[in-house]
Amino acid sequence: MEFLPSRLVVSCCLVVWILPVMGQTGSEIAPRGMKSPATLAGQEFHCHTGYSLPQCQKDILQLKRVLTRYPIEALGPWTWVLVRSQDWKPISRMLRLNPDSPAFTALEPRETFLEEALFVHDPERTAELMREWRSSMPELLELAVTHELGHALCQQASEAVAVRFGQDLRNGLEPRCQLSSNAGHRTVAGAKEPHGLKPNLSRVP
């Protein structure tokens, strides 16, 4: 199953430049019952403009609960950005990405973007995603996170590597960043690489 175009890894910093975001750090909204805060050390969490603060906090907590089930310590500094569903498709089309993929990762700026619909029940968008990926919404969030961790932890754009890595994570196996020599790699053209764009971030008190 191909979850996102492989050349996305050079494209996504444009998304943050277009829409200002509000951020939450791990220490600001740590959930009860979560593993040691050190598990998420170095991770930053943000929501694009348009998210309400309560919804941003709620969705980030849900993301953190998923992340703490996996070897996030090996990731190092990383940024996670949640984007409203109403903005997701226009941004994806502008970047010439697959608008039906609710997540993508940029390796160089060390950022992963996730669509709001992975956290909030939107009947129309939820139905689209469940139909496209043949998963329930909780399963789809898990699938998205583990797939993106495959790209991030392996530092590879290969879809085949990310798919295999994510499957191993979800099955409780030791994940591998290499495929057997006869495993195929599928490549899909992504967006043009942006030049000299810097994220426009704003913090929420």
C-alpha positions in Angstrom: 0.0 0.0 0.0 1.4 3.3 -1.0 0.7 6.0 1.6 2.3 9.1 0.1 4.5 10.2 -2.8 8.2 9.6 -2.2 9.4 13.0 -3.3 7.2 14.7 -0.7 10.3 14.8 1.5 11.6 18.0 -0.3 8.2 19.8 -0.5 6.5 20.3 2.8 8.2 23.3 4.3 6.1 25.3 1.8 3.0 24.3 3.7 4.1 25.9 7.0 5.2 29.0 5.1 1.8 29.5 3.6 -0.3 29.2 6.8 1.0 30.4 10.2 0.6 27.8 12.9 0.2 27.8 16.6 2.4 25.5 18.6 2.3 23.3 21.7 5.3 21.7 23.2 5.4 18.4 25.0 5.7 20.0 28.5 2.7 22.3 27.9 0.1 19.6 27.5 1.4 16.3 28.8 -1.5 13.8 29.2 -2.1 11.8 32.3 -0.9 8.2 32.3 1.6 8.8 29.5 5.0 7.3 29.6 7.9 9.3 31.0 8.1 12.8 29.4 11.6 11.9 28.3 10.0 9.6 25.7 8.9 12.7 23.7 12.1 14.8 24.3 13.0 16.8 21.3 9.5 16.6 19.8 7.6 19.7 18.9 3.9 19.8 18.2 2.0 22.5 16.2 -1.4 23.2 14.8 -2.1 25.4 11.7 -4.1 28.6 12.0 -7.8 27.9 12.2 -7.5 25.2 14.9 -9.1 26.2 18.1 -6.7 25.9 21.1 -8.9 23.2 22.9 -9.1 21.1 19.7 -5.4 21.5 19.0 -4.6 20.4 22.6 -7.0 17.4 22.3 -5.6 16.2 19.0 -2.0 16.6 20.0 -2.6 14.5 23.1 -4.1 11.8 20.9 -1.0 11.9 18.7 1.3 11.8 21.7 -0.4 8.7 23.0 0.2 6.9 19.7 3.8 8.1 19.4 4.7 6.8 22.9 3.9 3.3 21.8 6.9 3.4 19.4 10.7 4.0 19.6 10.3 7.7 19.3 13.6 8.3 21.3 15.5 7.3 18.2 13.9 10.0 16.2 15.7 13.0 17.7 14.4 16.5 17.3 11.3 16.4 15.1 8.3 18.6 14.4 4.7 17.4 14.0 2.1 19.7 12.4 -1.6 19.2 12.3 -3.5 20.8 9.4 -7.2 21.4 9.2 -9.0 19.1 6.7 -10.5 22.1 4.9 -7.0 23.3 4.1 -5.5 19.8 3.4 -6.7 19.2 -0.1 -5.9 22.7 -1.5 -2.4 22.5 0.0 -1.9 19.0 -1.3 -3.0 19.9 -4.8 -0.9 23.1 -4.8 2.1 20.9 -3.9 1.0 18.3 -6.5 0.7 15.6 -3.9 -2.0 13.0 -3.4 -4.9 14.8 -1.6 -6.2 11.4 -0.4 -3.1 10.8 1.7 -3.7 12.2 5.2 0.0 12.5 6.1 3.4 13.3 4.6 6.9 13.8 5.9 9.8 16.1 4.9 13.2 14.6 5.8 15.4 17.6 5.6 13.4 20.0 7.8 12.5 17.0 10.0 8.7 17.6 9.9 5.7 15.4 9.6 2.2 16.8 8.6 -1.0 15.1 9.6 -4.6 15.9 8.5 -7.1 16.9 11.1 -9.5 14.2 9.9 -7.2 11.6 11.5 -8.3 13.0 14.9 -11.8 14.5 14.4 -14.8 12.7 13.1 -15.9 14.5 9.9 -18.5 12.3 8.3 -17.6 13.2 4.7 -13.9 13.2 5.0 -13.9 10.2 7.3 -15.9 8.2 4.8 -13.4 9.1 2.1 -10.4 8.1 4.1 -11.9 4.8 5.3 -12.9 4.0 1.8 -9.5 4.9 0.3 -7.4 3.1 2.9 -9.8 0.4 4.0 -9.3 1.1 7.7 -11.3 2.4 10.6 -10.3 5.9 11.9 -8.3 4.6 14.9 -6.5 2.1 12.6 -5.8 4.9 10.1 -4.2 7.1 12.6 -1.9 4.3 13.7 -1.2 3.4 10.1 -0.3 7.1 9.2 2.0 7.5 12.2 3.9 4.3 11.8 4.3 4.8 8.1 5.7 8.3 8.6 8.0 7.0 11.3 9.3 4.6 8.7 10.3 7.6 6.5 11.6 9.5 9.5 13.5 6.8 11.4 15.0 5.3 8.3 15.7 8.7 6.7 14.4 7.3 3.4 11.9 8.5 0.8 11.2 4.9 -0.3 7.5 4.0 0.0 8.4 0.3 0.2 10.7 0.8 3.1 8.2 2.9 5.0 5.4 0.4 4.4 7.5 -2.5 5.7 8.8 -0.5 8.6 5.3 0.6 9.6 4.0 -3.0 9.4 6.8 -4.3 11.6 6.1 -1.5 14.2 2.4 -2.3 14.3 3.1 -6.0 14.6 5.5 -5.6 17.5 8.5 -6.7 15.5 11.9 -5.2 15.3 11.5 -2.9 12.3 14.0 -2.9 9.4 15.1 0.0 7.2 16.3 -2.3 4.4 14.3 -4.5 2.0 15.4 -7.7 0.4 17.2 -7.3 -3.0 14.2 -8.5 -4.9 11.7 -6.0 -3.3 10.5 -3.4 -5.6 10.4 0.4 -5.0 7.6 2.5 -6.4 8.2 6.1 -7.0 5.6 8.8 -7.7 6.4 12.3 -8.8 5.9 14.9 -6.1 5.9 18.7 -5.9 8.6 21.1 -7.0 11.2 21.9 -4.4 10.7 25.2 -2.7 13.6 27.6 -2.6 14.5 29.7 0.4 11.2 29.5 2.2 11.2 29.6 6.0 8.4 28.4 8.3 6.3 31.2 9.8 5.6 29.8 13.3 3.7 31.5 16.2 3.6 30.1 19.7 0.4 29.8 21.8 1.0 31.0 25.4 
